[in-house]
Amino acid sequence: MQTTLRRRFKSEPFVFHSFNYLFMLFVAVVTLYPFLNTLAVSFNAGLDTTRGGIYVWPREWTFKNYDAVFQDGRVFHAFWVSVARTVVGTVFGVFLTAMLAYTISRREFMYRKFVTVIFVLTMYFSAGLIPSYFLIKDLHLLNTFLVYILFPGAGAGLISAFNMLVVRTYIHTLPESLVESAKIDGGSDFRVFVSVILPLCAPVLATIALFTAVGQWNTWFDTFIFASSRENLSTLQYELIRLLSSTVNSNANPNISSTAAKDTATMITPLSIRAAITMVASVPILLVYPFLQRHFVAGLQLGSVKE
């Protein structure tokens, strides 16, 4: 009897680990398959893609889809505009969000609850697109680069209320004695914020920086609404949307022909060009994420451990 129980206890970890490995392998496959499928479609001939049956490996290799994306020189200029707005917008957005969160977290700020409620209300109610447009117009920010920084997206604002609450929650977990010691040593509020709070908030700042950067990089609607008349302010996402729209229209209208569509063996299609556009738009974020992964995971765990 004891021998049977001993064998049973020895086999249970093996069964558990085997099931765990199989389950995690299934999750990995389900997670990676859409990306690999999109990558395969982007390198597959457009007409052949319409037949279906493309999984994780192209059936007819071609670079025509990427040639169609990069054949217009505006894409390269739009890429650098997107990089500039992402870097500048993320730096200013994260810094000002952290500054506001630190201010609201201070007990001596008597209006902190009222200000917090005002910001929380902006998460549920907004003025709408038309008032935002007239506000930006009255500020003379239409067709300027500043509109990408001060009003990213569709006039959402430089500071995110959700990100502010996340940073404020993280600051509450820091020992209050650190701030008191810095002030005893003669540090001003701004000096305490820059020298003490910001270094300690690196994990949560990396988290909201990733959220902000992805939002800045992926948005195109603000270019369409606020800066569409200035080609030198066109962003990568907006140019890719225009390219996809023109591809759909050229395939729907046989009288409209493009350079890439003349070779019928490798003609681009909306499905193939959409896959190439997805890869072009996602690769920069995929290159940046590994450098923030460690801080990003730590930031997501904020507040999980209390002393």
N, C-alpha and C positions, 0 to 999 in steps of 0.2 A: 504493500500500500504506500509506504513512504517513498519507495523507488519510483512508483508511478507519479506521485505528486511532485517529486523532485524533477522528473523529466518534463512534466507539464509546465512547471515554473521556468525551466530553462528554455522551453519552446515558445513561451509567450512573448519575450522580448524580440525573438526572431520574427514572429508573425506580425507584431506591432510595427517593427522597423520596416519590414517588407511592405506592408500596407501603406505606411507613411511615405516611403520612397515612391511607390507607384502613384499615390495620390498627388505628390508634389510634381512628379513627372507629367502627369495629366494636366495639372495647372500650368506648368511651363509650356507645354505644347499648345494649350488653348490660348495662352497669352501671346506666344510668339507667332502663331500661325497667321493672324491677320497681317502682321508686319511683313513676314516672309512672302505671303501671297501678293501683297501690294508691290513688294520689290520685284517679284517674278513677273507680274503683269507689266510693270514699268519697263522691263527689258524685253518684252515679248512684242512681236509684230502686231500692229493694231487690228488688221483684218483677221488674223489667226486668233486673237483674243476673243473676238465676238463668237467664235465657235464654242467657247467654254472649255472646261477641263484643265485650266491652268491652276496649279496648286502651289508648290514651293519652288518650282524650277521652270524657267522659260522653255517653251517648245520651239519657237523660232526666234533666235537672238537678234536683236536690233538695237541701235542707239538713236533711231529716228525720233522716238518720243522725247528724249532729252535734247536732241538737236532742235526740235520744235520749240522747246522751252527756252533754250539759250540762243536761238537765232536772232532774237531781237536784243539789241544792245541795251535797251532800257531796263532789262531784267537785272543786269549787273549793277547799274546805278541804283535801282530800287533796292537791291540787296544791301548796299552800304547805307542807304537811308534807313532801312529797317534795323540794321545793326546800331546805327547812331541813336535812333529813338529808343531802342531796347536798353542800351547801356545807360544813356543819360536819364531816361525815364525811371529805370530801376534804381539807380543810385539816389536820385532825388526822392523818389517815392518811398524807398526803404528808410532813408535818413529822416525824412519829415514824419513818417508814420511812427518811427521809434521815438522821436522827440515828443510827439503828441501823446503817445502811450505813457512815456515817463512822466509827463506833466499831469496826466489824469490819475496816475498811480500814486501821486504824492498826497499824503493825508492833510498837509497844510493848505492844499488847494481847495477852498471851501465850495467851489462850484463844480467839483469833479463829477458828482452824480448827475447834475443837470446836463452838463456837456456830454456825458456818456449817453444819456437818454436821447439827446438830439442826434448824435451819430448813429445810434441804433435805429432810430426812426428812418434814417436814410437807406437802411437795408431793406425796408419794407415799402417805402414810398419814394417816388422821384418826380421831378418836375416834368419829365418827358422830353422828347427829342426837340420839339418845336421851341419851347422856352430856352432850352440849352443852345439851340442854334442862334436865336436872337441875342442871347447873352454873349456868346462868342463873337457874334457880329458887332455888337456894341463895344466890345473890348478890342476890336480891330485885330482879331487873331485869325480871321479866315485866311486861308492860303498862306499860313506861316508855319514854321517848324515848331513853334511854341505850343500850338494846339495839340500836338502829339504828346507833349510833356505835361501840360496843365490839365488837359481834358482827354486822356486816353480812352480808347473805345468810342462810344457814342456819347461823349460828354459825361463820363462817369466820375471824373475828378481824379486829382493826383493822389489823394489819400484814401485808402480803402478802410471802411469802418470795421469789416471783419478782420483784416490784418492788424488793425490797431488794437482790437480786443484780444487777439492772440498774443501780441507783444506785451500788452498790459498784464495779462494773466501770467506770463512768464516772469515779468519783473516782480510781481507779487511773491514769487517763490524765492527771490534773492534775499539774503539777510539784510535787514534794515541797518544793522551796525556798520556795514560797509559805507553806506551813504553818510551816516552820522560821523564816522571817523574821517572821511574825506572833508566834510564841512568843518570839523574841528581843526583840521590842518589848514584851513583857509581857502578851500576850493569853492568856487561859485557853483551855482546850479548847472550852468552850461559845462563847466570843467568836470564836474562830477558825472554828468551825462556822457561826455565824450571819453573820459579817461577810465571810468569805472563801469558804467552801465553798458555801454556799447560792446566792450570786449567780452563781458560776461553773457551778453545776449547773442553771441555769434551763432549758436544753433538755430534759434528761432528767426533771426534775421536772414540766415541762409534759406530757411523754409519760405518765408514770405518773399524773398528775392526771387526764388524760383517761380512762385506763383505770379509775381509781377512781370518777370521777364517773359514767361510763356504768354501772358495776356498781351503784353506789348508786341511780341513777335507775331502772334497769330491774328491780331485784329486788322481788319481792312475797311470796315464800315466807316470809320472816322475819316479815312482818306477819301472815300466816295462822297461823304457829306460835306466835309470842311476844306478839302484841299484838292479836289478833282481837277480844277482848272490850272493847276501848276504841275507840269510834268516832272519838274526837278524835285518835287516833294512826293512823288508816287512811291509807295512802299512795295516790297516784294509780294506780299499777299494780295494786294490790289492788282498788280500786274498779272499774277497767276490766275486770279479770278477772271480778269479780262481775257486772258488767253483761253481759258476753259470755255468761256461764253462764246468767243469767236469760233472755237473748234466745233462746238455744238451747232452753231448757226451754219457753218460751212458744210457740215455733214447733213443738216436738215434741208439745205437748199443746194441742189445739184448745180445751179448756175454759178455758185461761188466756189472758186478753186484756190488752193494754197500751194505753196512750193512743196510742202511735205506730202500733200495728197496726190501729186502727179504720179508718183511711183505707186501703182495700185498694189504691188506685192507687199509694201511696207507702209501703207497709208495709215496715218494716225486716226484714232477714233476717240470719242469722248471718254470711254473707259480707260484706254491706255494713257491718254494725256493726263487724266485725273490721277492715275497712279504715279506718273512721273512727277506731277506737281506736288503730290503728297510727300514723296520722298525728298524733293528739293526743300520743301518747307519744314520738314521734321528733322533733317540731319543736323542742322546747327544746334537745336535743343538737345539732341542725343549726344552731341560732342561736349556740351557744357555740363550735363547732368552728372557724369561720374565724378567731377570735381566737387560737387555739392552734395553728393549722396550721403556721406558720413554725417554732415551737419543736418541734412534734410531729415534723416531717420531720427536723430537726436531731437530735432525740433518737434517732430510729430509725437514724441513721447513726453513732451513737457507736461508737468503736473501729474505724471503717473506715479512718481516717487515723492513722498513727503517725509520730512524729518520731524 
